[in-house]
Amino acid sequence: MPIPSLSRCLNARLLAALVGVAAIVPMGAAQAQDTYPRKPIRLVVPFPPGGGTDMIARTVAQRLADHNKWTVVVDNRPGAGGNLGVDAVAKAAPDGHTLVMGQTSNLAINPSLYAKLPYDPLKDLVPVALVSSAPIVMAAPANSPYKTFDDLVKAAKAKPDGLTLGYSGNGTVAHLAGELAENAAGIKLRHVPYKGAAQAMTDLVGGQIDFYMSAVPTLLGQVRNGKLRAVMVTSLKRSDQLPQTPTLAESGYKDFEAVTWFGVLAPAGTPQAIVQQLNKAINDTLLVPEVAEKLRSEGGEVLGGSSEKFAALLRAEVPRWARIVKDSGASLD
């Protein structure tokens, strides 16, 4: 979804229109917007530092703080596949001062993966703005004998469960993308789930695991410095940052696609005026060339757009991933 064009300089006609709209805004909403924020904003990242979600959150938080003269604190709250951090925000005061950088796994996948999820992403949270999306990349150590996905398939068929596949967190997009790839190729790998990307990177570079799957931003730096080799990406088209890496669809698995998206959400009940103020601030941030370039350079595609578009995406993604979870047979309860 493209970012809507936002003007930096309001002309007289637009200013007059905004004044007219302001005249019909309820007093409570206007006051909420005028006094917001009244204290530091906490942006919860439901994963450890160093991963793709954390990098994206810190990029956005820093620009939001600098441009708006706000205090924005990134708070890493990992655990239970992202559930702990999201649940903390879902139960926070709905005043716009506690937000979460959610993503596909903890918003669209976990409702089907966990029988007793402590929050309902469609009822307990209000989408504020999409930030970016990224495909999943499978990587191997630079000195690995497995240079292509076909190499992996041949080795796995010769020795079932002989190759190891790591990922951060059960039930993440990377986990399910790996399951789907295995099912499509008719192979079985030995899974090694990690609590976060940092330890996984150490093990992968050191050869303790054969492959690792994660969003492009997490692995891109190590691929660029030559410590890792990207084997394939899970998007329908190649990543702009990994143009030499084929998609799984190109390897003969037609229409295979599994991407992860990232977006900011607030507790349900947050005043609409505050949601709209945050939405505009985030969209303005994504239009800053340095921010957009940083997100792209880390392998992401800049999104943005209205809170309504984010809500529509979430309503569509929950049932789509429910079907994928069911087909994969994955369960965490």
Phi and psi restraints in degrees (value plus and minus 20) as a CYANA .aco file:
   2 PRO   PHI     -90.3   -50.3
   2 PRO   PSI     134.0   174.0
   3 ILE   PHI     -96.2   -56.2
   3 ILE   PSI     109.9   149.9
   4 PRO   PHI     -85.0   -45.0
   4 PRO   PSI     126.9   166.9
   5 SER   PHI     -88.4   -48.4
   5 SER   PSI     107.2   147.2
   6 LEU   PHI    -138.2   -98.2
   6 LEU   PSI     107.9   147.9
   7 SER   PHI    -102.8   -62.8
   7 SER   PSI     118.7   158.7
   8 ARG   PHI    -107.5   -67.5
   8 ARG   PSI     -42.1    -2.1
   9 CYS   PHI    -141.1  -101.1
   9 CYS   PSI      96.7   136.7
  10 LEU   PHI     -99.6   -59.6
  10 LEU   PSI     107.4   147.4
  11 ASN   PHI    -102.0   -62.0
  11 ASN   PSI     154.3   194.3
  12 ALA   PHI     -82.9   -42.9
  12 ALA   PSI     -59.6   -19.6
  13 ARG   PHI     -86.0   -46.0
  13 ARG   PSI     -64.2   -24.2
  14 LEU   PHI     -86.0   -46.0
  14 LEU   PSI     -58.9   -18.9
  15 LEU   PHI     -82.0   -42.0
  15 LEU   PSI     -60.9   -20.9
  16 ALA   PHI     -84.0   -44.0
  16 ALA   PSI     -58.9   -18.9
  17 ALA   PHI     -85.0   -45.0
  17 ALA   PSI     -60.2   -20.2
  18 LEU   PHI     -86.9   -46.9
  18 LEU   PSI     -56.4   -16.4
  19 VAL   PHI     -82.6   -42.6
  19 VAL   PSI     -59.8   -19.8
  20 GLY   PHI     -84.5   -44.5
  20 GLY   PSI     -60.4   -20.4
  21 VAL   PHI     -85.7   -45.7
  21 VAL   PSI     -61.4   -21.4
  22 ALA   PHI     -80.2   -40.2
  22 ALA   PSI     -49.9    -9.9
  23 ALA   PHI     -86.5   -46.5
  23 ALA   PSI     -43.9    -3.9
  24 ILE   PHI    -125.4   -85.4
  24 ILE   PSI     -17.5    22.5
  25 VAL   PHI     -93.4   -53.4
  25 VAL   PSI     111.8   151.8
  26 PRO   PHI     -74.3   -34.3
  26 PRO   PSI     125.1   165.1
  27 MET   PHI     -78.2   -38.2
  27 MET   PSI     -61.4   -21.4
  28 GLY   PHI     -80.6   -40.6
  28 GLY   PSI     -62.1   -22.1
  29 ALA   PHI     -86.4   -46.4
  29 ALA   PSI     -62.0   -22.0
  30 ALA   PHI     -82.7   -42.7
  30 ALA   PSI     -62.1   -22.1
  31 GLN   PHI     -86.5   -46.5
  31 GLN   PSI     -58.8   -18.8
  32 ALA   PHI     -79.8   -39.8
  32 ALA   PSI     -61.9   -21.9
  33 GLN   PHI     -90.6   -50.6
  33 GLN   PSI     -59.2   -19.2
  34 ASP   PHI     -84.9   -44.9
  34 ASP   PSI     -54.4   -14.4
  35 THR   PHI    -118.3   -78.3
  35 THR   PSI     -18.3    21.7
  36 TYR   PHI    -114.8   -74.8
  36 TYR   PSI     120.2   160.2
  37 PRO   PHI    -105.7   -65.7
  37 PRO   PSI     129.9   169.9
  38 ARG   PHI    -117.7   -77.7
  38 ARG   PSI     -28.7    11.3
  39 LYS   PHI    -177.3  -137.3
  39 LYS   PSI     156.1   196.1
  40 PRO   PHI     -76.9   -36.9
  40 PRO   PSI     123.2   163.2
  41 ILE   PHI    -112.9   -72.9
  41 ILE   PSI     110.2   150.2
  42 ARG   PHI    -123.8   -83.8
  42 ARG   PSI      97.9   137.9
  43 LEU   PHI    -122.6   -82.6
  43 LEU   PSI      85.9   125.9
  44 VAL   PHI    -100.7   -60.7
  44 VAL   PSI     111.4   151.4
  45 VAL   PHI    -129.4   -89.4
  45 VAL   PSI      94.4   134.4
  46 PRO   PHI    -100.7   -60.7
  46 PRO   PSI       7.4    47.4
  47 PHE   PHI    -161.7  -121.7
  47 PHE   PSI     144.3   184.3
  48 PRO   PHI     -86.6   -46.6
  48 PRO   PSI     144.4   184.4
  49 PRO   PHI     -81.9   -41.9
  49 PRO   PSI     131.8   171.8
  50 GLY   PHI      78.8   118.8
  50 GLY   PSI     -35.6     4.4
  51 GLY   PHI    -106.4   -66.4
  51 GLY   PSI     159.4   199.4
  52 GLY   PHI     -82.3   -42.3
  52 GLY   PSI     -63.0   -23.0
  53 THR   PHI     -81.5   -41.5
  53 THR   PSI     -61.9   -21.9
  54 ASP   PHI     -84.6   -44.6
  54 ASP   PSI     -64.0   -24.0
  55 MET   PHI     -83.0   -43.0
  55 MET   PSI     -63.5   -23.5
  56 ILE   PHI     -84.9   -44.9
  56 ILE   PSI     -64.4   -24.4
  57 ALA   PHI     -80.8   -40.8
  57 ALA   PSI     -63.2   -23.2
  58 ARG   PHI     -89.6   -49.6
  58 ARG   PSI     -54.7   -14.7
  59 THR   PHI     -82.6   -42.6
  59 THR   PSI     -66.8   -26.8
  60 VAL   PHI     -89.6   -49.6
  60 VAL   PSI     -63.6   -23.6
  61 ALA   PHI     -81.7   -41.7
  61 ALA   PSI     -61.6   -21.6
  62 GLN   PHI     -83.7   -43.7
  62 GLN   PSI     -63.2   -23.2
  63 ARG   PHI     -89.7   -49.7
  63 ARG   PSI     -59.4   -19.4
  64 LEU   PHI     -78.1   -38.1
  64 LEU   PSI     -63.1   -23.1
  65 ALA   PHI     -86.9   -46.9
  65 ALA   PSI     -67.8   -27.8
  66 ASP   PHI     -85.4   -45.4
  66 ASP   PSI     -64.9   -24.9
  67 HIS   PHI     -94.7   -54.7
  67 HIS   PSI     -57.1   -17.1
  68 ASN   PHI    -121.2   -81.2
  68 ASN   PSI     -20.1    19.9
  69 LYS   PHI      39.7    79.7
  69 LYS   PSI      15.1    55.1
  70 TRP   PHI    -118.2   -78.2
  70 TRP   PSI     142.0   182.0
  71 THR   PHI    -121.4   -81.4
  71 THR   PSI      93.5   133.5
  72 VAL   PHI    -139.5   -99.5
  72 VAL   PSI      98.3   138.3
  73 VAL   PHI    -128.8   -88.8
  73 VAL   PSI     104.6   144.6
  74 VAL   PHI    -104.3   -64.3
  74 VAL   PSI     105.9   145.9
  75 ASP   PHI    -141.3  -101.3
  75 ASP   PSI      86.7   126.7
  76 ASN   PHI     -99.1   -59.1
  76 ASN   PSI      99.7   139.7
  77 ARG   PHI    -149.3  -109.3
  77 ARG   PSI      53.1    93.1
  78 PRO   PHI     -96.4   -56.4
  78 PRO   PSI     145.1   185.1
  79 GLY   PHI     115.0   155.0
  79 GLY   PSI     122.8   162.8
  80 ALA   PHI      35.3    75.3
  80 ALA   PSI      25.1    65.1
  81 GLY   PHI      45.2    85.2
  81 GLY   PSI       6.8    46.8
  82 GLY   PHI      75.6   115.6
  82 GLY   PSI     -27.4    12.6
  83 ASN   PHI     -86.7   -46.7
  83 ASN   PSI     -57.0   -17.0
  84 LEU   PHI     -83.0   -43.0
  84 LEU   PSI     -66.5   -26.5
  85 GLY   PHI     -86.7   -46.7
  85 GLY   PSI     -62.5   -22.5
  86 VAL   PHI     -85.6   -45.6
  86 VAL   PSI     -61.5   -21.5
  87 ASP   PHI     -84.1   -44.1
  87 ASP   PSI     -57.0   -17.0
  88 ALA   PHI     -81.3   -41.3
  88 ALA   PSI     -59.0   -19.0
  89 VAL   PHI     -94.0   -54.0
  89 VAL   PSI     -60.7   -20.7
  90 ALA   PHI     -78.4   -38.4
  90 ALA   PSI     -50.3   -10.3
  91 LYS   PHI    -118.5   -78.5
  91 LYS   PSI     -17.4    22.6
  92 ALA   PHI     -98.6   -58.6
  92 ALA   PSI     144.6   184.6
  93 ALA   PHI     -80.4   -40.4
  93 ALA   PSI     112.6   152.6
  94 PRO   PHI    -102.2   -62.2
  94 PRO   PSI      41.9    81.9
  95 ASP   PHI    -137.5   -97.5
  95 ASP   PSI     -12.3    27.7
  96 GLY   PHI      63.1   103.1
  96 GLY   PSI     -18.3    21.7
  97 HIS   PHI    -116.9   -76.9
  97 HIS   PSI     -24.5    15.5
  98 THR   PHI    -149.1  -109.1
  98 THR   PSI      96.9   136.9
  99 LEU   PHI    -146.0  -106.0
  99 LEU   PSI     146.9   186.9
 100 VAL   PHI    -154.2  -114.2
 100 VAL   PSI     120.9   160.9
 101 MET   PHI    -109.6   -69.6
 101 MET   PSI      72.6   112.6
 102 GLY   PHI    -105.2   -65.2
 102 GLY   PSI     150.0   190.0
 103 GLN   PHI    -173.0  -133.0
 103 GLN   PSI     157.3   197.3
 104 THR   PHI     -72.3   -32.3
 104 THR   PSI     -64.1   -24.1
 105 SER   PHI     -84.2   -44.2
 105 SER   PSI     -70.3   -30.3
 106 ASN   PHI    -104.9   -64.9
 106 ASN   PSI     -29.1    10.9
 107 LEU   PHI    -128.1   -88.1
 107 LEU   PSI     -59.9   -19.9
 108 ALA   PHI    -125.4   -85.4
 108 ALA   PSI     -46.8    -6.8
 109 ILE   PHI    -115.1   -75.1
 109 ILE   PSI     -67.3   -27.3
 110 ASN   PHI     -79.0   -39.0
 110 ASN   PSI     -50.2   -10.2
 111 PRO   PHI     -78.8   -38.8
 111 PRO   PSI     -47.4    -7.4
 112 SER   PHI    -115.7   -75.7
 112 SER   PSI     -40.3    -0.3
 113 LEU   PHI    -105.5   -65.5
 113 LEU   PSI     -51.4   -11.4
 114 TYR   PHI    -130.3   -90.3
 114 TYR   PSI     107.4   147.4
 115 ALA   PHI     -91.7   -51.7
 115 ALA   PSI     -46.3    -6.3
 116 LYS   PHI    -146.7  -106.7
 116 LYS   PSI      39.2    79.2
 117 LEU   PHI     -86.8   -46.8
 117 LEU   PSI     112.0   152.0
 118 PRO   PHI     -95.6   -55.6
 118 PRO   PSI     -22.3    17.7
 119 TYR   PHI    -163.1  -123.1
 119 TYR   PSI     138.1   178.1
 120 ASP   PHI    -133.3   -93.3
 120 ASP   PSI      90.6   130.6
 121 PRO   PHI     -81.7   -41.7
 121 PRO   PSI     -43.3    -3.3
 122 LEU   PHI    -105.9   -65.9
 122 LEU   PSI     -37.0     3.0
 123 LYS   PHI    -135.7   -95.7
 123 LYS   PSI     -52.7   -12.7
 124 ASP   PHI    -115.7   -75.7
 124 ASP   PSI     -25.0    15.0
 125 LEU   PHI    -153.3  -113.3
 125 LEU   PSI     132.1   172.1
 126 VAL   PHI    -136.9   -96.9
 126 VAL   PSI     101.7   141.7
 127 PRO   PHI     -83.0   -43.0
 127 PRO   PSI     115.7   155.7
 128 VAL   PHI    -123.0   -83.0
 128 VAL   PSI     -76.7   -36.7
 129 ALA   PHI    -184.0  -144.0
 129 ALA   PSI     119.0   159.0
 130 LEU   PHI     -92.1   -52.1
 130 LEU   PSI     128.5   168.5
 131 VAL   PHI    -133.1   -93.1
 131 VAL   PSI     -76.4   -36.4
 132 SER   PHI    -181.0  -141.0
 132 SER   PSI     152.8   192.8
 133 SER   PHI    -158.5  -118.5
 133 SER   PSI     141.3   181.3
 134 ALA   PHI    -176.8  -136.8
 134 ALA   PSI     124.6   164.6
 135 PRO   PHI     -95.3   -55.3
 135 PRO   PSI     146.5   186.5
 136 ILE   PHI    -110.9   -70.9
 136 ILE   PSI     119.7   159.7
 137 VAL   PHI    -139.6   -99.6
 137 VAL   PSI     119.8   159.8
 138 MET   PHI    -119.3   -79.3
 138 MET   PSI     108.7   148.7
 139 ALA   PHI    -146.4  -106.4
 139 ALA   PSI     136.0   176.0
 140 ALA   PHI    -152.6  -112.6
 140 ALA   PSI     141.5   181.5
 141 PRO   PHI     -77.1   -37.1
 141 PRO   PSI     130.1   170.1
 142 ALA   PHI     -78.8   -38.8
 142 ALA   PSI     -51.0   -11.0
 143 ASN   PHI    -114.7   -74.7
 143 ASN   PSI      -7.7    32.3
 144 SER   PHI     -86.5   -46.5
 144 SER   PSI     124.2   164.2
 145 PRO   PHI     -94.2   -54.2
 145 PRO   PSI     -30.1     9.9
 146 TYR   PHI    -116.0   -76.0
 146 TYR   PSI      81.2   121.2
 147 LYS   PHI    -114.6   -74.6
 147 LYS   PSI     -41.4    -1.4
 148 THR   PHI    -154.3  -114.3
 148 THR   PSI     146.9   186.9
 149 PHE   PHI     -85.8   -45.8
 149 PHE   PSI     -51.6   -11.6
 150 ASP   PHI     -84.0   -44.0
 150 ASP   PSI     -57.0   -17.0
 151 ASP   PHI     -80.7   -40.7
 151 ASP   PSI     -63.1   -23.1
 152 LEU   PHI     -81.1   -41.1
 152 LEU   PSI     -66.9   -26.9
 153 VAL   PHI     -80.4   -40.4
 153 VAL   PSI     -65.7   -25.7
 154 LYS   PHI     -81.3   -41.3
 154 LYS   PSI     -63.9   -23.9
 155 ALA   PHI     -88.1   -48.1
 155 ALA   PSI     -59.3   -19.3
 156 ALA   PHI     -88.4   -48.4
 156 ALA   PSI     -54.9   -14.9
 157 LYS   PHI     -91.6   -51.6
 157 LYS   PSI     -51.5   -11.5
 158 ALA   PHI     -94.7   -54.7
 158 ALA   PSI     -48.1    -8.1
 159 LYS   PHI    -163.2  -123.2
 159 LYS   PSI      61.4   101.4
 160 PRO   PHI     -76.1   -36.1
 160 PRO   PSI     118.0   158.0
 161 ASP   PHI      45.3    85.3
 161 ASP   PSI      -8.6    31.4
 162 GLY   PHI    -106.0   -66.0
 162 GLY   PSI     -40.7    -0.7
 163 LEU   PHI    -125.0   -85.0
 163 LEU   PSI     125.3   165.3
 164 THR   PHI    -125.6   -85.6
 164 THR   PSI     121.7   161.7
 165 LEU   PHI    -147.1  -107.1
 165 LEU   PSI      99.4   139.4
 166 GLY   PHI    -121.0   -81.0
 166 GLY   PSI     137.3   177.3
 167 TYR   PHI    -184.0  -144.0
 167 TYR   PSI     140.8   180.8
 168 SER   PHI    -114.9   -74.9
 168 SER   PSI      86.7   126.7
 169 GLY   PHI      67.7   107.7
 169 GLY   PSI     106.4   146.4
 170 ASN   PHI     -86.2   -46.2
 170 ASN   PSI     119.9   159.9
 171 GLY   PHI      64.5   104.5
 171 GLY   PSI     -17.7    22.3
 172 THR   PHI     -96.7   -56.7
 172 THR   PSI     149.0   189.0
 173 VAL   PHI     -78.9   -38.9
 173 VAL   PSI     -59.4   -19.4
 174 ALA   PHI     -81.7   -41.7
 174 ALA   PSI     -63.5   -23.5
 175 HIS   PHI     -79.4   -39.4
 175 HIS   PSI     -72.3   -32.3
 176 LEU   PHI     -90.2   -50.2
 176 LEU   PSI     -53.6   -13.6
 177 ALA   PHI     -81.7   -41.7
 177 ALA   PSI     -58.8   -18.8
 178 GLY   PHI     -84.8   -44.8
 178 GLY   PSI     -62.7   -22.7
 179 GLU   PHI     -80.3   -40.3
 179 GLU   PSI     -64.6   -24.6
 180 LEU   PHI     -84.7   -44.7
 180 LEU   PSI     -60.4   -20.4
 181 ALA   PHI     -83.9   -43.9
 181 ALA   PSI     -61.7   -21.7
 182 GLU   PHI     -81.9   -41.9
 182 GLU   PSI     -65.9   -25.9
 183 ASN   PHI     -81.8   -41.8
 183 ASN   PSI     -61.6   -21.6
 184 ALA   PHI     -84.9   -44.9
 184 ALA   PSI     -57.1   -17.1
 185 ALA   PHI    -109.6   -69.6
 185 ALA   PSI     -29.8    10.2
 186 GLY   PHI      50.2    90.2
 186 GLY   PSI      19.0    59.0
 187 ILE   PHI    -147.3  -107.3
 187 ILE   PSI     151.4   191.4
 188 LYS   PHI    -156.0  -116.0
 188 LYS   PSI     102.8   142.8
 189 LEU   PHI    -128.2   -88.2
 189 LEU   PSI     139.0   179.0
 190 ARG   PHI    -110.6   -70.6
 190 ARG   PSI      97.5   137.5
 191 HIS   PHI    -103.0   -63.0
 191 HIS   PSI     121.2   161.2
 192 VAL   PHI    -151.5  -111.5
 192 VAL   PSI      72.7   112.7
 193 PRO   PHI     -96.9   -56.9
 193 PRO   PSI     122.1   162.1
 194 TYR   PHI    -137.7   -97.7
 194 TYR   PSI     138.8   178.8
 195 LYS   PHI     -98.4   -58.4
 195 LYS   PSI     -43.1    -3.1
 196 GLY   PHI    -182.5  -142.5
 196 GLY   PSI     155.5   195.5
 197 ALA   PHI     -97.2   -57.2
 197 ALA   PSI     -49.7    -9.7
 198 ALA   PHI     -79.1   -39.1
 198 ALA   PSI     -72.5   -32.5
 199 GLN   PHI     -86.6   -46.6
 199 GLN   PSI     -55.9   -15.9
 200 ALA   PHI     -82.7   -42.7
 200 ALA   PSI     -60.8   -20.8
 201 MET   PHI     -82.3   -42.3
 201 MET   PSI     -62.7   -22.7
 202 THR   PHI     -80.8   -40.8
 202 THR   PSI     -64.8   -24.8
 203 ASP   PHI     -88.4   -48.4
 203 ASP   PSI     -57.9   -17.9
 204 LEU   PHI     -88.4   -48.4
 204 LEU   PSI     -69.3   -29.3
 205 VAL   PHI     -80.7   -40.7
 205 VAL   PSI     -55.6   -15.6
 206 GLY   PHI    -101.7   -61.7
 206 GLY   PSI     -24.3    15.7
 207 GLY   PHI      63.5   103.5
 207 GLY   PSI      -7.1    32.9
 208 GLN   PHI     -94.0   -54.0
 208 GLN   PSI     -44.2    -4.2
 209 ILE   PHI    -146.6  -106.6
 209 ILE   PSI     135.1   175.1
 210 ASP   PHI    -103.2   -63.2
 210 ASP   PSI     -58.5   -18.5
 211 PHE   PHI    -161.1  -121.1
 211 PHE   PSI     136.9   176.9
 212 TYR   PHI    -162.6  -122.6
 212 TYR   PSI     119.7   159.7
 213 MET   PHI    -139.8   -99.8
 213 MET   PSI     113.4   153.4
 214 SER   PHI    -182.8  -142.8
 214 SER   PSI     151.8   191.8
 215 ALA   PHI     -83.6   -43.6
 215 ALA   PSI     130.3   170.3
 216 VAL   PHI     -70.9   -30.9
 216 VAL   PSI     -64.3   -24.3
 217 PRO   PHI     -75.9   -35.9
 217 PRO   PSI     -52.2   -12.2
 218 THR   PHI     -88.8   -48.8
 218 THR   PSI     -56.9   -16.9
 219 LEU   PHI    -123.1   -83.1
 219 LEU   PSI     -32.5     7.5
 220 LEU   PHI     -79.4   -39.4
 220 LEU   PSI     -63.6   -23.6
 221 GLY   PHI     -80.1   -40.1
 221 GLY   PSI     -63.3   -23.3
 222 GLN   PHI     -91.6   -51.6
 222 GLN   PSI     -48.8    -8.8
 223 VAL   PHI     -90.4   -50.4
 223 VAL   PSI     -63.0   -23.0
 224 ARG   PHI     -86.1   -46.1
 224 ARG   PSI     -54.5   -14.5
 225 ASN   PHI    -105.6   -65.6
 225 ASN   PSI     -15.5    24.5
 226 GLY   PHI      66.0   106.0
 226 GLY   PSI     -14.2    25.8
 227 LYS   PHI    -102.9   -62.9
 227 LYS   PSI     -43.6    -3.6
 228 LEU   PHI    -147.5  -107.5
 228 LEU   PSI     139.1   179.1
 229 ARG   PHI    -139.7   -99.7
 229 ARG   PSI     106.4   146.4
 230 ALA   PHI     -98.0   -58.0
 230 ALA   PSI     105.1   145.1
 231 VAL   PHI    -112.0   -72.0
 231 VAL   PSI     -63.2   -23.2
 232 MET   PHI    -184.8  -144.8
 232 MET   PSI     141.3   181.3
 233 VAL   PHI    -139.9   -99.9
 233 VAL   PSI     137.2   177.2
 234 THR   PHI    -121.5   -81.5
 234 THR   PSI     -11.8    28.2
 235 SER   PHI    -105.0   -65.0
 235 SER   PSI     145.7   185.7
 236 LEU   PHI     -92.0   -52.0
 236 LEU   PSI     -47.8    -7.8
 237 LYS   PHI    -140.6  -100.6
 237 LYS   PSI     139.2   179.2
 238 ARG   PHI     -85.9   -45.9
 238 ARG   PSI     130.2   170.2
 239 SER   PHI     -90.6   -50.6
 239 SER   PSI     116.7   156.7
 240 ASP   PHI     -80.6   -40.6
 240 ASP   PSI     -49.0    -9.0
 241 GLN   PHI    -108.2   -68.2
 241 GLN   PSI     -31.5     8.5
 242 LEU   PHI    -151.9  -111.9
 242 LEU   PSI      40.7    80.7
 243 PRO   PHI     -85.3   -45.3
 243 PRO   PSI     -39.4     0.6
 244 GLN   PHI    -108.9   -68.9
 244 GLN   PSI     -25.6    14.4
 245 THR   PHI    -114.5   -74.5
 245 THR   PSI     100.5   140.5
 246 PRO   PHI     -91.7   -51.7
 246 PRO   PSI     134.8   174.8
 247 THR   PHI    -100.3   -60.3
 247 THR   PSI     141.6   181.6
 248 LEU   PHI     -86.3   -46.3
 248 LEU   PSI     -52.2   -12.2
 249 ALA   PHI     -81.8   -41.8
 249 ALA   PSI     -57.8   -17.8
 250 GLU   PHI     -86.1   -46.1
 250 GLU   PSI     -46.3    -6.3
 251 SER   PHI    -101.3   -61.3
 251 SER   PSI     -12.6    27.4
 252 GLY   PHI      88.7   128.7
 252 GLY   PSI     -17.2    22.8
 253 TYR   PHI    -125.4   -85.4
 253 TYR   PSI      65.0   105.0
 254 LYS   PHI     -76.7   -36.7
 254 LYS   PSI     116.8   156.8
 255 ASP   PHI      43.1    83.1
 255 ASP   PSI      -3.9    36.1
 256 PHE   PHI     -90.7   -50.7
 256 PHE   PSI     107.5   147.5
 257 GLU   PHI    -172.2  -132.2
 257 GLU   PSI     111.6   151.6
 258 ALA   PHI    -172.5  -132.5
 258 ALA   PSI      83.5   123.5
 259 VAL   PHI    -139.9   -99.9
 259 VAL   PSI     139.6   179.6
 260 THR   PHI    -135.8   -95.8
 260 THR   PSI     120.4   160.4
 261 TRP   PHI    -138.9   -98.9
 261 TRP   PSI     138.6   178.6
 262 PHE   PHI    -149.1  -109.1
 262 PHE   PSI     120.3   160.3
 263 GLY   PHI    -178.4  -138.4
 263 GLY   PSI     139.4   179.4
 264 VAL   PHI    -115.7   -75.7
 264 VAL   PSI     115.3   155.3
 265 LEU   PHI    -152.1  -112.1
 265 LEU   PSI     139.1   179.1
 266 ALA   PHI    -146.2  -106.2
 266 ALA   PSI     145.8   185.8
 267 PRO   PHI     -82.3   -42.3
 267 PRO   PSI     125.0   165.0
 268 ALA   PHI     -78.1   -38.1
 268 ALA   PSI     122.6   162.6
 269 GLY   PHI      75.7   115.7
 269 GLY   PSI     -26.3    13.7
 270 THR   PHI     -81.1   -41.1
 270 THR   PSI     110.7   150.7
 271 PRO   PHI     -73.0   -33.0
 271 PRO   PSI     117.4   157.4
 272 GLN   PHI     -78.4   -38.4
 272 GLN   PSI     -54.2   -14.2
 273 ALA   PHI     -82.1   -42.1
 273 ALA   PSI     -59.1   -19.1
 274 ILE   PHI     -90.9   -50.9
 274 ILE   PSI     -61.1   -21.1
 275 VAL   PHI     -77.9   -37.9
 275 VAL   PSI     -64.5   -24.5
 276 GLN   PHI     -88.6   -48.6
 276 GLN   PSI     -56.2   -16.2
 277 GLN   PHI     -84.3   -44.3
 277 GLN   PSI     -64.1   -24.1
 278 LEU   PHI     -85.7   -45.7
 278 LEU   PSI     -60.8   -20.8
 279 ASN   PHI     -78.6   -38.6
 279 ASN   PSI     -66.1   -26.1
 280 LYS   PHI     -84.4   -44.4
 280 LYS   PSI     -61.9   -21.9
 281 ALA   PHI     -82.9   -42.9
 281 ALA   PSI     -60.2   -20.2
 282 ILE   PHI     -89.7   -49.7
 282 ILE   PSI     -63.0   -23.0
 283 ASN   PHI     -82.5   -42.5
 283 ASN   PSI     -60.4   -20.4
 284 ASP   PHI     -81.1   -41.1
 284 ASP   PSI     -60.0   -20.0
 285 THR   PHI     -82.4   -42.4
 285 THR   PSI     -62.0   -22.0
 286 LEU   PHI     -90.0   -50.0
 286 LEU   PSI     -39.2     0.8
 287 LEU   PHI    -102.6   -62.6
 287 LEU   PSI     -33.5     6.5
 288 VAL   PHI     -87.8   -47.8
 288 VAL   PSI     102.4   142.4
 289 PRO   PHI     -72.7   -32.7
 289 PRO   PSI     -60.8   -20.8
 290 GLU   PHI     -86.4   -46.4
 290 GLU   PSI     -57.6   -17.6
 291 VAL   PHI     -88.7   -48.7
 291 VAL   PSI     -68.8   -28.8
 292 ALA   PHI     -79.5   -39.5
 292 ALA   PSI     -61.2   -21.2
 293 GLU   PHI     -88.2   -48.2
 293 GLU   PSI     -56.9   -16.9
 294 LYS   PHI     -84.8   -44.8
 294 LYS   PSI     -63.5   -23.5
 295 LEU   PHI     -83.6   -43.6
 295 LEU   PSI     -61.8   -21.8
 296 ARG   PHI     -88.1   -48.1
 296 ARG   PSI     -60.1   -20.1
 297 SER   PHI     -85.1   -45.1
 297 SER   PSI     -42.8    -2.8
 298 GLU   PHI    -111.7   -71.7
 298 GLU   PSI     -12.3    27.7
 299 GLY   PHI      78.2   118.2
 299 GLY   PSI     -14.7    25.3
 300 GLY   PHI    -116.4   -76.4
 300 GLY   PSI     142.0   182.0
 301 GLU   PHI    -131.1   -91.1
 301 GLU   PSI     104.8   144.8
 302 VAL   PHI     -91.0   -51.0
 302 VAL   PSI     114.8   154.8
 303 LEU   PHI    -133.2   -93.2
 303 LEU   PSI    -107.1   -67.1
 304 GLY   PHI      58.8    98.8
 304 GLY   PSI    -182.0  -142.0
 305 GLY   PHI      86.8   126.8
 305 GLY   PSI    -196.9  -156.9
 306 SER   PHI     -97.4   -57.4
 306 SER   PSI     142.1   182.1
 307 SER   PHI     -85.5   -45.5
 307 SER   PSI     -51.0   -11.0
 308 GLU   PHI     -86.0   -46.0
 308 GLU   PSI     -58.1   -18.1
 309 LYS   PHI     -87.0   -47.0
 309 LYS   PSI     -58.0   -18.0
 310 PHE   PHI     -84.0   -44.0
 310 PHE   PSI     -63.5   -23.5
 311 ALA   PHI     -81.6   -41.6
 311 ALA   PSI     -60.9   -20.9
 312 ALA   PHI     -85.0   -45.0
 312 ALA   PSI     -60.3   -20.3
 313 LEU   PHI     -81.5   -41.5
 313 LEU   PSI     -64.4   -24.4
 314 LEU   PHI     -83.3   -43.3
 314 LEU   PSI     -61.6   -21.6
 315 ARG   PHI     -83.7   -43.7
 315 ARG   PSI     -50.6   -10.6
 316 ALA   PHI    -101.7   -61.7
 316 ALA   PSI     -55.4   -15.4
 317 GLU   PHI     -94.6   -54.6
 317 GLU   PSI     -53.7   -13.7
 318 VAL   PHI     -78.6   -38.6
 318 VAL   PSI     -71.3   -31.3
 319 PRO   PHI     -90.0   -50.0
 319 PRO   PSI     -50.6   -10.6
 320 ARG   PHI     -84.0   -44.0
 320 ARG   PSI     -66.7   -26.7
 321 TRP   PHI     -93.6   -53.6
 321 TRP   PSI     -44.0    -4.0
 322 ALA   PHI     -81.7   -41.7
 322 ALA   PSI     -59.9   -19.9
 323 ARG   PHI     -85.9   -45.9
 323 ARG   PSI     -59.6   -19.6
 324 ILE   PHI     -86.6   -46.6
 324 ILE   PSI     -62.3   -22.3
 325 VAL   PHI     -81.1   -41.1
 325 VAL   PSI     -64.1   -24.1
 326 LYS   PHI     -82.8   -42.8
 326 LYS   PSI     -64.8   -24.8
 327 ASP   PHI     -85.6   -45.6
 327 ASP   PSI     -53.3   -13.3
 328 SER   PHI     -98.3   -58.3
 328 SER   PSI     -41.9    -1.9
 329 GLY   PHI      58.9    98.9
 329 GLY   PSI     -11.4    28.6
 330 ALA   PHI     -93.8   -53.8
 330 ALA   PSI     124.4   164.4
 331 SER   PHI    -178.2  -138.2
 331 SER   PSI     123.9   163.9
 332 LEU   PHI    -138.4   -98.4
 332 LEU   PSI      -9.4    30.6
